[in-house]
Amino acid sequence: MTPTTTNGAIPIEYDGVVWNKGIAGIIAVNNFTVGLAAGFDNLLDNNHRLWVYESKPWFGLAFGLNLN
């Protein structure tokens, strides 16, 4: 947590624990994998209402290479 991620509501920096929830779909072709992910995060302390990312959706891409 920083003043930037709380819009200045908290003047100090500290490490917070975040609970991630989401889903991903992954497909493999030969030795390559690609996937899409989506979810949202929740801060697990009393400042969760001040955190700018609280319950905001996120999206991601996943790429992989099987070296076996």
mmCIF file as Biopython writes it, N, C-alpha, C and O atoms, coordinates in Angstrom:
data_model
#
loop_
_atom_site.group_PDB
_atom_site.id
_atom_site.type_symbol
_atom_site.label_atom_id
_atom_site.label_alt_id
_atom_site.label_comp_id
_atom_site.label_asym_id
_atom_site.label_entity_id
_atom_site.label_seq_id
_atom_site.pdbx_PDB_ins_code
_atom_site.Cartn_x
_atom_site.Cartn_y
_atom_site.Cartn_z
_atom_site.occupancy
_atom_site.B_iso_or_equiv
_atom_site.auth_seq_id
_atom_site.auth_asym_id
_atom_site.pdbx_PDB_model_num
ATOM 1   N N  . MET A ? 1  ? 0.853   -1.159  0.000   1.0 0.0 1  A 1 
ATOM 2   C CA . MET A ? 1  ? 0.000   0.000   0.000   1.0 0.0 1  A 1 
ATOM 3   C C  . MET A ? 1  ? 0.904   1.228   0.000   1.0 0.0 1  A 1 
ATOM 4   O O  . MET A ? 1  ? 1.881   1.300   0.745   1.0 0.0 1  A 1 
ATOM 5   N N  . THR A ? 2  ? 0.564   2.175   -0.835  1.0 0.0 2  A 1 
ATOM 6   C CA . THR A ? 2  ? 1.316   3.428   -0.929  1.0 0.0 2  A 1 
ATOM 7   C C  . THR A ? 2  ? 0.322   4.585   -1.015  1.0 0.0 2  A 1 
ATOM 8   O O  . THR A ? 2  ? -0.867  4.369   -1.251  1.0 0.0 2  A 1 
ATOM 9   N N  . PRO A ? 3  ? 0.808   5.809   -0.824  1.0 0.0 3  A 1 
ATOM 10  C CA . PRO A ? 3  ? -0.086  6.952   -1.030  1.0 0.0 3  A 1 
ATOM 11  C C  . PRO A ? 3  ? -0.667  6.990   -2.448  1.0 0.0 3  A 1 
ATOM 12  O O  . PRO A ? 3  ? -1.788  7.459   -2.644  1.0 0.0 3  A 1 
ATOM 13  N N  . THR A ? 4  ? 0.081   6.505   -3.425  1.0 0.0 4  A 1 
ATOM 14  C CA . THR A ? 4  ? -0.404  6.496   -4.803  1.0 0.0 4  A 1 
ATOM 15  C C  . THR A ? 4  ? -1.574  5.535   -4.992  1.0 0.0 4  A 1 
ATOM 16  O O  . THR A ? 4  ? -2.530  5.865   -5.694  1.0 0.0 4  A 1 
ATOM 17  N N  . THR A ? 5  ? -1.517  4.362   -4.384  1.0 0.0 5  A 1 
ATOM 18  C CA . THR A ? 5  ? -2.587  3.370   -4.567  1.0 0.0 5  A 1 
ATOM 19  C C  . THR A ? 5  ? -3.773  3.592   -3.630  1.0 0.0 5  A 1 
ATOM 20  O O  . THR A ? 5  ? -4.723  2.810   -3.636  1.0 0.0 5  A 1 
ATOM 21  N N  . THR A ? 6  ? -3.719  4.654   -2.827  1.0 0.0 6  A 1 
ATOM 22  C CA . THR A ? 6  ? -4.858  5.005   -1.972  1.0 0.0 6  A 1 
ATOM 23  C C  . THR A ? 6  ? -5.291  6.451   -2.196  1.0 0.0 6  A 1 
ATOM 24  O O  . THR A ? 6  ? -6.009  7.020   -1.373  1.0 0.0 6  A 1 
ATOM 25  N N  . ASN A ? 7  ? -4.858  7.043   -3.304  1.0 0.0 7  A 1 
ATOM 26  C CA . ASN A ? 7  ? -5.164  8.450   -3.619  1.0 0.0 7  A 1 
ATOM 27  C C  . ASN A ? 7  ? -4.790  9.386   -2.471  1.0 0.0 7  A 1 
ATOM 28  O O  . ASN A ? 7  ? -5.509  10.342  -2.180  1.0 0.0 7  A 1 
ATOM 29  N N  . GLY A ? 8  ? -3.656  9.104   -1.820  1.0 0.0 8  A 1 
ATOM 30  C CA . GLY A ? 8  ? -3.154  9.955   -0.752  1.0 0.0 8  A 1 
ATOM 31  C C  . GLY A ? 8  ? -3.847  9.786   0.582   1.0 0.0 8  A 1 
ATOM 32  O O  . GLY A ? 8  ? -3.549  10.533  1.514   1.0 0.0 8  A 1 
ATOM 33  N N  . ALA A ? 9  ? -4.759  8.837   0.717   1.0 0.0 9  A 1 
ATOM 34  C CA . ALA A ? 9  ? -5.493  8.651   1.974   1.0 0.0 9  A 1 
ATOM 35  C C  . ALA A ? 9  ? -4.616  8.062   3.073   1.0 0.0 9  A 1 
ATOM 36  O O  . ALA A ? 9  ? -4.888  8.267   4.256   1.0 0.0 9  A 1 
ATOM 37  N N  . ILE A ? 10 ? -3.563  7.329   2.695   1.0 0.0 10 A 1 
ATOM 38  C CA . ILE A ? 10 ? -2.635  6.739   3.668   1.0 0.0 10 A 1 
ATOM 39  C C  . ILE A ? 10 ? -1.257  7.315   3.378   1.0 0.0 10 A 1 
ATOM 40  O O  . ILE A ? 10 ? -0.741  7.117   2.279   1.0 0.0 10 A 1 
ATOM 41  N N  . PRO A ? 11 ? -0.637  8.027   4.330   1.0 0.0 11 A 1 
ATOM 42  C CA . PRO A ? 11 ? 0.648   8.687   4.054   1.0 0.0 11 A 1 
ATOM 43  C C  . PRO A ? 11 ? 1.867   7.766   4.135   1.0 0.0 11 A 1 
ATOM 44  O O  . PRO A ? 11 ? 2.973   8.194   3.803   1.0 0.0 11 A 1 
ATOM 45  N N  . ILE A ? 12 ? 1.695   6.519   4.566   1.0 0.0 12 A 1 
ATOM 46  C CA . ILE A ? 12 ? 2.833   5.612   4.722   1.0 0.0 12 A 1 
ATOM 47  C C  . ILE A ? 12 ? 2.747   4.489   3.694   1.0 0.0 12 A 1 
ATOM 48  O O  . ILE A ? 12 ? 1.716   4.291   3.052   1.0 0.0 12 A 1 
ATOM 49  N N  . GLU A ? 13 ? 3.860   3.754   3.551   1.0 0.0 13 A 1 
ATOM 50  C CA . GLU A ? 13 ? 3.876   2.567   2.705   1.0 0.0 13 A 1 
ATOM 51  C C  . GLU A ? 13 ? 3.926   1.333   3.592   1.0 0.0 13 A 1 
ATOM 52  O O  . GLU A ? 13 ? 4.628   1.311   4.602   1.0 0.0 13 A 1 
ATOM 53  N N  . TYR A ? 14 ? 3.177   0.307   3.208   1.0 0.0 14 A 1 
ATOM 54  C CA . TYR A ? 14 ? 3.253   -0.968  3.910   1.0 0.0 14 A 1 
ATOM 55  C C  . TYR A ? 14 ? 2.831   -2.077  2.958   1.0 0.0 14 A 1 
ATOM 56  O O  . TYR A ? 14 ? 2.202   -1.820  1.931   1.0 0.0 14 A 1 
ATOM 57  N N  . ASP A ? 15 ? 3.178   -3.301  3.303   1.0 0.0 15 A 1 
ATOM 58  C CA . ASP A ? 15 ? 2.810   -4.468  2.506   1.0 0.0 15 A 1 
ATOM 59  C C  . ASP A ? 15 ? 1.476   -5.010  3.001   1.0 0.0 15 A 1 
ATOM 60  O O  . ASP A ? 15 ? 1.302   -5.265  4.193   1.0 0.0 15 A 1 
ATOM 61  N N  . GLY A ? 16 ? 0.546   -5.182  2.088   1.0 0.0 16 A 1 
ATOM 62  C CA . GLY A ? 16 ? -0.759  -5.731  2.423   1.0 0.0 16 A 1 
ATOM 63  C C  . GLY A ? 16 ? -0.952  -7.085  1.762   1.0 0.0 16 A 1 
ATOM 64  O O  . GLY A ? 16 ? -0.314  -7.392  0.755   1.0 0.0 16 A 1 
ATOM 65  N N  . VAL A ? 17 ? -1.829  -7.888  2.330   1.0 0.0 17 A 1 
ATOM 66  C CA . VAL A ? 17 ? -2.155  -9.194  1.767   1.0 0.0 17 A 1 
ATOM 67  C C  . VAL A ? 17 ? -3.394  -9.031  0.891   1.0 0.0 17 A 1 
ATOM 68  O O  . VAL A ? 17 ? -4.390  -8.430  1.296   1.0 0.0 17 A 1 
ATOM 69  N N  . VAL A ? 18 ? -3.306  -9.584  -0.324  1.0 0.0 18 A 1 
ATOM 70  C CA . VAL A ? 18 ? -4.396  -9.465  -1.289  1.0 0.0 18 A 1 
ATOM 71  C C  . VAL A ? 18 ? -4.909  -10.852 -1.648  1.0 0.0 18 A 1 
ATOM 72  O O  . VAL A ? 18 ? -4.124  -11.768 -1.893  1.0 0.0 18 A 1 
ATOM 73  N N  . TRP A ? 19 ? -6.224  -11.001 -1.677  1.0 0.0 19 A 1 
ATOM 74  C CA . TRP A ? 19 ? -6.867  -12.246 -2.086  1.0 0.0 19 A 1 
ATOM 75  C C  . TRP A ? 19 ? -7.246  -12.096 -3.556  1.0 0.0 19 A 1 
ATOM 76  O O  . TRP A ? 19 ? -8.022  -11.214 -3.921  1.0 0.0 19 A 1 
ATOM 77  N N  . ASN A ? 20 ? -6.686  -12.974 -4.397  1.0 0.0 20 A 1 
ATOM 78  C CA . ASN A ? 20 ? -6.959  -12.944 -5.833  1.0 0.0 20 A 1 
ATOM 79  C C  . ASN A ? 20 ? -8.023  -13.975 -6.174  1.0 0.0 20 A 1 
ATOM 80  O O  . ASN A ? 20 ? -7.958  -15.116 -5.718  1.0 0.0 20 A 1 
ATOM 81  N N  . LYS A ? 21 ? -9.002  -13.572 -6.977  1.0 0.0 21 A 1 
ATOM 82  C CA . LYS A ? 21 ? -10.030 -14.485 -7.459  1.0 0.0 21 A 1 
ATOM 83  C C  . LYS A ? 21 ? -10.135 -14.322 -8.965  1.0 0.0 21 A 1 
ATOM 84  O O  . LYS A ? 21 ? -10.149 -13.203 -9.477  1.0 0.0 21 A 1 
ATOM 85  N N  . GLY A ? 22 ? -10.207 -15.437 -9.671  1.0 0.0 22 A 1 
ATOM 86  C CA . GLY A ? 22 ? -10.312 -15.320 -11.111 1.0 0.0 22 A 1 
ATOM 87  C C  . GLY A ? 22 ? -10.474 -16.663 -11.785 1.0 0.0 22 A 1 
ATOM 88  O O  . GLY A ? 22 ? -10.639 -17.703 -11.148 1.0 0.0 22 A 1 
ATOM 89  N N  . ILE A ? 23 ? -10.419 -16.592 -13.102 1.0 0.0 23 A 1 
ATOM 90  C CA . ILE A ? 23 ? -10.575 -17.788 -13.923 1.0 0.0 23 A 1 
ATOM 91  C C  . ILE A ? 23 ? -9.645  -17.652 -15.126 1.0 0.0 23 A 1 
ATOM 92  O O  . ILE A ? 23 ? -9.356  -16.548 -15.587 1.0 0.0 23 A 1 
ATOM 93  N N  . ALA A ? 24 ? -9.185  -18.798 -15.622 1.0 0.0 24 A 1 
ATOM 94  C CA . ALA A ? 24 ? -8.294  -18.789 -16.782 1.0 0.0 24 A 1 
ATOM 95  C C  . ALA A ? 24 ? -8.661  -19.927 -17.712 1.0 0.0 24 A 1 
ATOM 96  O O  . ALA A ? 24 ? -9.112  -20.987 -17.279 1.0 0.0 24 A 1 
ATOM 97  N N  . GLY A ? 25 ? -8.463  -19.691 -18.976 1.0 0.0 25 A 1 
ATOM 98  C CA . GLY A ? 25 ? -8.630  -20.722 -19.982 1.0 0.0 25 A 1 
ATOM 99  C C  . GLY A ? 25 ? -7.329  -20.844 -20.757 1.0 0.0 25 A 1 
ATOM 100 O O  . GLY A ? 25 ? -6.795  -19.847 -21.243 1.0 0.0 25 A 1 
ATOM 101 N N  . ILE A ? 26 ? -6.818  -22.062 -20.872 1.0 0.0 26 A 1 
ATOM 102 C CA . ILE A ? 26 ? -5.521  -22.286 -21.509 1.0 0.0 26 A 1 
ATOM 103 C C  . ILE A ? 26 ? -5.675  -23.369 -22.567 1.0 0.0 26 A 1 
ATOM 104 O O  . ILE A ? 26 ? -6.347  -24.376 -22.347 1.0 0.0 26 A 1 
ATOM 105 N N  . ILE A ? 27 ? -5.047  -23.151 -23.713 1.0 0.0 27 A 1 
ATOM 106 C CA . ILE A ? 27 ? -5.063  -24.140 -24.782 1.0 0.0 27 A 1 
ATOM 107 C C  . ILE A ? 27 ? -3.612  -24.435 -25.162 1.0 0.0 27 A 1 
ATOM 108 O O  . ILE A ? 27 ? -2.765  -23.543 -25.182 1.0 0.0 27 A 1 
ATOM 109 N N  . ALA A ? 28 ? -3.345  -25.716 -25.464 1.0 0.0 28 A 1 
ATOM 110 C CA . ALA A ? 28 ? -1.993  -26.142 -25.829 1.0 0.0 28 A 1 
ATOM 111 C C  . ALA A ? 28 ? -1.999  -26.668 -27.257 1.0 0.0 28 A 1 
ATOM 112 O O  . ALA A ? 28 ? -2.905  -27.393 -27.668 1.0 0.0 28 A 1 
ATOM 113 N N  . VAL A ? 29 ? -0.968  -26.287 -28.004 1.0 0.0 29 A 1 
ATOM 114 C CA . VAL A ? 29 ? -0.749  -26.778 -29.361 1.0 0.0 29 A 1 
ATOM 115 C C  . VAL A ? 29 ? 0.719   -27.178 -29.447 1.0 0.0 29 A 1 
ATOM 116 O O  . VAL A ? 29 ? 1.616   -26.337 -29.377 1.0 0.0 29 A 1 
ATOM 117 N N  . ASN A ? 30 ? 0.943   -28.482 -29.600 1.0 0.0 30 A 1 
ATOM 118 C CA . ASN A ? 30 ? 2.309   -29.030 -29.585 1.0 0.0 30 A 1 
ATOM 119 C C  . ASN A ? 30 ? 3.000   -28.625 -28.294 1.0 0.0 30 A 1 
ATOM 120 O O  . ASN A ? 30 ? 2.542   -29.015 -27.219 1.0 0.0 30 A 1 
ATOM 121 N N  . ASN A ? 31 ? 4.081   -27.860 -28.354 1.0 0.0 31 A 1 
ATOM 122 C CA . ASN A ? 31 ? 4.823   -27.466 -27.144 1.0 0.0 31 A 1 
ATOM 123 C C  . ASN A ? 31 ? 4.479   -26.065 -26.657 1.0 0.0 31 A 1 
ATOM 124 O O  . ASN A ? 31 ? 5.107   -25.576 -25.718 1.0 0.0 31 A 1 
ATOM 125 N N  . PHE A ? 32 ? 3.515   -25.419 -27.258 1.0 0.0 32 A 1 
ATOM 126 C CA . PHE A ? 32 ? 3.176   -24.054 -26.891 1.0 0.0 32 A 1 
ATOM 127 C C  . PHE A ? 32 ? 1.813   -24.003 -26.202 1.0 0.0 32 A 1 
ATOM 128 O O  . PHE A ? 32 ? 0.909   -24.766 -26.541 1.0 0.0 32 A 1 
ATOM 129 N N  . THR A ? 33 ? 1.676   -23.109 -25.242 1.0 0.0 33 A 1 
ATOM 130 C CA . THR A ? 33 ? 0.388   -22.876 -24.593 1.0 0.0 33 A 1 
ATOM 131 C C  . THR A ? 33 ? 0.093   -21.387 -24.624 1.0 0.0 33 A 1 
ATOM 132 O O  . THR A ? 33 ? 0.996   -20.552 -24.564 1.0 0.0 33 A 1 
ATOM 133 N N  . VAL A ? 34 ? -1.173  -21.078 -24.717 1.0 0.0 34 A 1 
ATOM 134 C CA . VAL A ? 34 ? -1.621  -19.689 -24.666 1.0 0.0 34 A 1 
ATOM 135 C C  . VAL A ? 34 ? -2.939  -19.677 -23.913 1.0 0.0 34 A 1 
ATOM 136 O O  . VAL A ? 34 ? -3.723  -20.622 -23.997 1.0 0.0 34 A 1 
ATOM 137 N N  . GLY A ? 35 ? -3.177  -18.597 -23.175 1.0 0.0 35 A 1 
ATOM 138 C CA . GLY A ? 35 ? -4.405  -18.544 -22.399 1.0 0.0 35 A 1 
ATOM 139 C C  . GLY A ? 35 ? -4.843  -17.130 -22.097 1.0 0.0 35 A 1 
ATOM 140 O O  . GLY A ? 35 ? -4.092  -16.170 -22.271 1.0 0.0 35 A 1 
ATOM 141 N N  . LEU A ? 36 ? -6.069  -17.027 -21.643 1.0 0.0 36 A 1 
ATOM 142 C CA . LEU A ? 36 ? -6.657  -15.769 -21.202 1.0 0.0 36 A 1 
ATOM 143 C C  . LEU A ? 36 ? -7.081  -15.924 -19.752 1.0 0.0 36 A 1 
ATOM 144 O O  . LEU A ? 36 ? -7.544  -16.988 -19.343 1.0 0.0 36 A 1 
ATOM 145 N N  . ALA A ? 37 ? -6.921  -14.857 -18.976 1.0 0.0 37 A 1 
ATOM 146 C CA . ALA A ? 37 ? -7.304  -14.884 -17.565 1.0 0.0 37 A 1 
ATOM 147 C C  . ALA A ? 37 ? -8.071  -13.607 -17.230 1.0 0.0 37 A 1 
ATOM 148 O O  . ALA A ? 37 ? -7.868  -12.564 -17.852 1.0 0.0 37 A 1 
ATOM 149 N N  . ALA A ? 38 ? -8.949  -13.705 -16.246 1.0 0.0 38 A 1 
ATOM 150 C CA . ALA A ? 38 ? -9.708  -12.553 -15.758 1.0 0.0 38 A 1 
ATOM 151 C C  . ALA A ? 38 ? -9.990  -12.764 -14.283 1.0 0.0 38 A 1 
ATOM 152 O O  . ALA A ? 38 ? -10.128 -13.898 -13.824 1.0 0.0 38 A 1 
ATOM 153 N N  . GLY A ? 39 ? -10.076 -11.678 -13.549 1.0 0.0 39 A 1 
ATOM 154 C CA . GLY A ? 39 ? -10.364 -11.800 -12.130 1.0 0.0 39 A 1 
ATOM 155 C C  . GLY A ? 39 ? -10.443 -10.453 -11.448 1.0 0.0 39 A 1 
ATOM 156 O O  . GLY A ? 39 ? -10.525 -9.413  -12.101 1.0 0.0 39 A 1 
ATOM 157 N N  . PHE A ? 40 ? -10.416 -10.482 -10.125 1.0 0.0 40 A 1 
ATOM 158 C CA . PHE A ? 40 ? -10.385 -9.267  -9.323  1.0 0.0 40 A 1 
ATOM 159 C C  . PHE A ? 40 ? -9.704  -9.565  -8.001  1.0 0.0 40 A 1 
ATOM 160 O O  . PHE A ? 40 ? -9.581  -10.725 -7.608  1.0 0.0 40 A 1 
ATOM 161 N N  . ASP A ? 41 ? -9.258  -8.515  -7.311  1.0 0.0 41 A 1 
ATOM 162 C CA . ASP A ? 41 ? -8.473  -8.624  -6.084  1.0 0.0 41 A 1 
ATOM 163 C C  . ASP A ? 41 ? -9.193  -7.931  -4.929  1.0 0.0 41 A 1 
ATOM 164 O O  . ASP A ? 41 ? -9.945  -6.975  -5.123  1.0 0.0 41 A 1 
ATOM 165 N N  . ASN A ? 42 ? -8.942  -8.438  -3.730  1.0 0.0 42 A 1 
ATOM 166 C CA . ASN A ? 42 ? -9.468  -7.827  -2.518  1.0 0.0 42 A 1 
ATOM 167 C C  . ASN A ? 42 ? -8.358  -7.730  -1.481  1.0 0.0 42 A 1 
ATOM 168 O O  . ASN A ? 42 ? -7.694  -8.721  -1.179  1.0 0.0 42 A 1 
ATOM 169 N N  . LEU A ? 43 ? -8.161  -6.535  -0.940  1.0 0.0 43 A 1 
ATOM 170 C CA . LEU A ? 43 ? -7.196  -6.311  0.132   1.0 0.0 43 A 1 
ATOM 171 C C  . LEU A ? 43 ? -7.794  -6.837  1.429   1.0 0.0 43 A 1 
ATOM 172 O O  . LEU A ? 43 ? -8.965  -6.596  1.720   1.0 0.0 43 A 1 
ATOM 173 N N  . LEU A ? 44 ? -6.984  -7.560  2.211   1.0 0.0 44 A 1 
ATOM 174 C CA . LEU A ? 44 ? -7.489  -8.213  3.418   1.0 0.0 44 A 1 
ATOM 175 C C  . LEU A ? 44 ? -7.130  -7.463  4.696   1.0 0.0 44 A 1 
ATOM 176 O O  . LEU A ? 44 ? -6.720  -8.085  5.676   1.0 0.0 44 A 1 
ATOM 177 N N  . ASP A ? 45 ? -7.276  -6.144  4.707   1.0 0.0 45 A 1 
ATOM 178 C CA . ASP A ? 45 ? -7.116  -5.404  5.956   1.0 0.0 45 A 1 
ATOM 179 C C  . ASP A ? 45 ? -8.132  -4.265  6.005   1.0 0.0 45 A 1 
ATOM 180 O O  . ASP A ? 45 ? -8.963  -4.128  5.106   1.0 0.0 45 A 1 
ATOM 181 N N  . ASN A ? 46 ? -8.063  -3.458  7.048   1.0 0.0 46 A 1 
ATOM 182 C CA . ASN A ? 46 ? -9.078  -2.422  7.261   1.0 0.0 46 A 1 
ATOM 183 C C  . ASN A ? 46 ? -9.036  -1.290  6.234   1.0 0.0 46 A 1 
ATOM 184 O O  . ASN A ? 46 ? -9.976  -0.499  6.162   1.0 0.0 46 A 1 
ATOM 185 N N  . ASN A ? 47 ? -7.974  -1.197  5.443   1.0 0.0 47 A 1 
ATOM 186 C CA . ASN A ? 47 ? -7.860  -0.123  4.451   1.0 0.0 47 A 1 
ATOM 187 C C  . ASN A ? 47 ? -8.387  -0.529  3.083   1.0 0.0 47 A 1 
ATOM 188 O O  . ASN A ? 47 ? -8.125  0.161   2.098   1.0 0.0 47 A 1 
ATOM 189 N N  . HIS A ? 48 ? -9.118  -1.626  3.000   1.0 0.0 48 A 1 
ATOM 190 C CA . HIS A ? 48 ? -9.576  -2.108  1.699   1.0 0.0 48 A 1 
ATOM 191 C C  . HIS A ? 48 ? -10.480 -1.100  0.997   1.0 0.0 48 A 1 
ATOM 192 O O  . HIS A ? 48 ? -10.501 -1.065  -0.233  1.0 0.0 48 A 1 
ATOM 193 N N  . ARG A ? 49 ? -11.211 -0.296  1.717   1.0 0.0 49 A 1 
ATOM 194 C CA . ARG A ? 49 ? -12.079 0.705   1.078   1.0 0.0 49 A 1 
ATOM 195 C C  . ARG A ? 49 ? -11.281 1.842   0.444   1.0 0.0 49 A 1 
ATOM 196 O O  . ARG A ? 49 ? -11.791 2.540   -0.432  1.0 0.0 49 A 1 
ATOM 197 N N  . LEU A ? 50 ? -10.051 2.033   0.871   1.0 0.0 50 A 1 
ATOM 198 C CA . LEU A ? 50 ? -9.208  3.108   0.347   1.0 0.0 50 A 1 
ATOM 199 C C  . LEU A ? 50 ? -8.360  2.678   -0.844  1.0 0.0 50 A 1 
ATOM 200 O O  . LEU A ? 50 ? -7.843  3.526   -1.572  1.0 0.0 50 A 1 
ATOM 201 N N  . TRP A ? 51 ? -8.213  1.395   -1.046  1.0 0.0 51 A 1 
ATOM 202 C CA . TRP A ? 51 ? -7.348  0.862   -2.104  1.0 0.0 51 A 1 
ATOM 203 C C  . TRP A ? 51 ? -8.015  1.061   -3.459  1.0 0.0 51 A 1 
ATOM 204 O O  . TRP A ? 51 ? -9.159  0.646   -3.647  1.0 0.0 51 A 1 
ATOM 205 N N  . VAL A ? 52 ? -7.324  1.688   -4.402  1.0 0.0 52 A 1 
ATOM 206 C CA . VAL A ? 52 ? -7.929  2.014   -5.699  1.0 0.0 52 A 1 
ATOM 207 C C  . VAL A ? 52 ? -8.202  0.782   -6.549  1.0 0.0 52 A 1 
ATOM 208 O O  . VAL A ? 52 ? -9.001  0.862   -7.482  1.0 0.0 52 A 1 
ATOM 209 N N  . TYR A ? 53 ? -7.576  -0.350  -6.267  1.0 0.0 53 A 1 
ATOM 210 C CA . TYR A ? 53 ? -7.775  -1.571  -7.052  1.0 0.0 53 A 1 
ATOM 211 C C  . TYR A ? 53 ? -8.773  -2.540  -6.424  1.0 0.0 53 A 1 
ATOM 212 O O  . TYR A ? 53 ? -8.958  -3.641  -6.944  1.0 0.0 53 A 1 
ATOM 213 N N  . GLU A ? 54 ? -9.408  -2.171  -5.341  1.0 0.0 54 A 1 
ATOM 214 C CA . GLU A ? 54 ? -10.351 -3.057  -4.647  1.0 0.0 54 A 1 
ATOM 215 C C  . GLU A ? 54 ? -11.504 -3.455  -5.563  1.0 0.0 54 A 1 
ATOM 216 O O  . GLU A ? 54 ? -12.260 -2.605  -6.034  1.0 0.0 54 A 1 
ATOM 217 N N  . SER A ? 55 ? -11.629 -4.749  -5.807  1.0 0.0 55 A 1 
ATOM 218 C CA . SER A ? 55 ? -12.699 -5.350  -6.616  1.0 0.0 55 A 1 
ATOM 219 C C  . SER A ? 55 ? -12.755 -4.841  -8.054  1.0 0.0 55 A 1 
ATOM 220 O O  . SER A ? 55 ? -13.787 -4.984  -8.711  1.0 0.0 55 A 1 
ATOM 221 N N  . LYS A ? 56 ? -11.671 -4.250  -8.558  1.0 0.0 56 A 1 
ATOM 222 C CA . LYS A ? 56 ? -11.623 -3.828  -9.957  1.0 0.0 56 A 1 
ATOM 223 C C  . LYS A ? 56 ? -11.223 -5.031  -10.811 1.0 0.0 56 A 1 
ATOM 224 O O  . LYS A ? 56 ? -10.324 -5.780  -10.430 1.0 0.0 56 A 1 
ATOM 225 N N  . PRO A ? 57 ? -11.869 -5.225  -11.946 1.0 0.0 57 A 1 
ATOM 226 C CA . PRO A ? 57 ? -11.525 -6.380  -12.790 1.0 0.0 57 A 1 
ATOM 227 C C  . PRO A ? 57 ? -10.162 -6.207  -13.458 1.0 0.0 57 A 1 
ATOM 228 O O  . PRO A ? 57 ? -9.739  -5.095  -13.774 1.0 0.0 57 A 1 
ATOM 229 N N  . TRP A ? 58 ? -9.496  -7.330  -13.659 1.0 0.0 58 A 1 
ATOM 230 C CA . TRP A ? 58 ? -8.240  -7.332  -14.418 1.0 0.0 58 A 1 
ATOM 231 C C  . TRP A ? 58 ? -8.304  -8.454  -15.441 1.0 0.0 58 A 1 
ATOM 232 O O  . TRP A ? 58 ? -9.029  -9.434  -15.270 1.0 0.0 58 A 1 
ATOM 233 N N  . PHE A ? 59 ? -7.533  -8.291  -16.501 1.0 0.0 59 A 1 
ATOM 234 C CA . PHE A ? 59 ? -7.468  -9.262  -17.598 1.0 0.0 59 A 1 
ATOM 235 C C  . PHE A ? 59 ? -6.010  -9.529  -17.908 1.0 0.0 59 A 1 
ATOM 236 O O  . PHE A ? 59 ? -5.178  -8.629  -17.794 1.0 0.0 59 A 1 
ATOM 237 N N  . GLY A ? 60 ? -5.691  -10.745 -18.297 1.0 0.0 60 A 1 
ATOM 238 C CA . GLY A ? 60 ? -4.298  -11.078 -18.584 1.0 0.0 60 A 1 
ATOM 239 C C  . GLY A ? 60 ? -4.162  -12.110 -19.678 1.0 0.0 60 A 1 
ATOM 240 O O  . GLY A ? 60 ? -5.114  -12.806 -20.029 1.0 0.0 60 A 1 
ATOM 241 N N  . LEU A ? 61 ? -2.960  -12.193 -20.206 1.0 0.0 61 A 1 
ATOM 242 C CA . LEU A ? 61 ? -2.584  -13.190 -21.199 1.0 0.0 61 A 1 
ATOM 243 C C  . LEU A ? 61 ? -1.550  -14.112 -20.597 1.0 0.0 61 A 1 
ATOM 244 O O  . LEU A ? 61 ? -0.708  -13.688 -19.805 1.0 0.0 61 A 1 
ATOM 245 N N  . ALA A ? 62 ? -1.616  -15.368 -20.972 1.0 0.0 62 A 1 
ATOM 246 C CA . ALA A ? 62 ? -0.628  -16.352 -20.485 1.0 0.0 62 A 1 
ATOM 247 C C  . ALA A ? 62 ? 0.002   -17.046 -21.703 1.0 0.0 62 A 1 
ATOM 248 O O  . ALA A ? 62 ? -0.692  -17.475 -22.625 1.0 0.0 62 A 1 
ATOM 249 N N  . PHE A ? 63 ? 1.319   -17.139 -21.674 1.0 0.0 63 A 1 
ATOM 250 C CA . PHE A ? 63 ? 2.072   -17.814 -22.724 1.0 0.0 63 A 1 
ATOM 251 C C  . PHE A ? 63 ? 2.991   -18.833 -22.082 1.0 0.0 63 A 1 
ATOM 252 O O  . PHE A ? 63 ? 3.546   -18.578 -21.012 1.0 0.0 63 A 1 
ATOM 253 N N  . GLY A ? 64 ? 3.162   -19.985 -22.718 1.0 0.0 64 A 1 
ATOM 254 C CA . GLY A ? 64 ? 4.042   -21.002 -22.156 1.0 0.0 64 A 1 
ATOM 255 C C  . GLY A ? 64 ? 4.713   -21.816 -23.253 1.0 0.0 64 A 1 
ATOM 256 O O  . GLY A ? 64 ? 4.254   -21.884 -24.393 1.0 0.0 64 A 1 
ATOM 257 N N  . LEU A ? 65 ? 5.820   -22.427 -22.853 1.0 0.0 65 A 1 
ATOM 258 C CA . LEU A ? 65 ? 6.581   -23.282 -23.754 1.0 0.0 65 A 1 
ATOM 259 C C  . LEU A ? 65 ? 6.973   -24.514 -22.967 1.0 0.0 65 A 1 
ATOM 260 O O  . LEU A ? 65 ? 7.632   -24.401 -21.933 1.0 0.0 65 A 1 
ATOM 261 N N  . ASN A ? 66 ? 6.578   -25.702 -23.440 1.0 0.0 66 A 1 
ATOM 262 C CA . ASN A ? 66 ? 6.915   -26.964 -22.801 1.0 0.0 66 A 1 
ATOM 263 C C  . ASN A ? 66 ? 8.289   -27.394 -23.294 1.0 0.0 66 A 1 
ATOM 264 O O  . ASN A ? 66 ? 8.482   -27.629 -24.486 1.0 0.0 66 A 1 
ATOM 265 N N  . LEU A ? 67 ? 9.244   -27.496 -22.371 1.0 0.0 67 A 1 
ATOM 266 C CA . LEU A ? 67 ? 10.615  -27.859 -22.750 1.0 0.0 67 A 1 
ATOM 267 C C  . LEU A ? 67 ? 10.920  -29.335 -22.575 1.0 0.0 67 A 1 
ATOM 268 O O  . LEU A ? 67 ? 12.084  -29.722 -22.679 1.0 0.0 67 A 1 
ATOM 269 N N  . ASN A ? 68 ? 9.937   -30.171 -22.316 1.0 0.0 68 A 1 
ATOM 270 C CA . ASN A ? 68 ? 10.165  -31.610 -22.138 1.0 0.0 68 A 1 
ATOM 271 C C  . ASN A ? 68 ? 10.482  -32.284 -23.439 1.0 0.0 68 A 1 
ATOM 272 O O  . ASN A ? 68 ? 10.702  -33.495 -23.469 1.0 0.0 68 A 1 
#
